Amino acid sequence: MTITDMSVEEIEAAIRSLDADEFARVAERVHALEQERWDAEMDADASSGKLDFLLAEVDEDRRQGRLTDWPPAE
């Protein structure tokens, strides 16, 4: 049986059966994959212009003098 033949419930059951070290490795990898998908979605949104409104807001804030350094200077 390959993972593509497994239901979500079967995958979850398999994960639950892992020892602590294996579970930690799977959790770390799933988190990394989630981050990769999020980064790809953000890149696609930026490339398509979906985030242009944010750049316009930043430009307006800059013109109005509302921008501050981050992190704030100590």
Secondary structure by P-SEA (a helix, b strand, c coil): cccccccaaaaaaaaaaccaaaaaaaaaaaaaaaaaaaaaaaaaaaaaccaaaaaaaaaaaaaacccccccccc
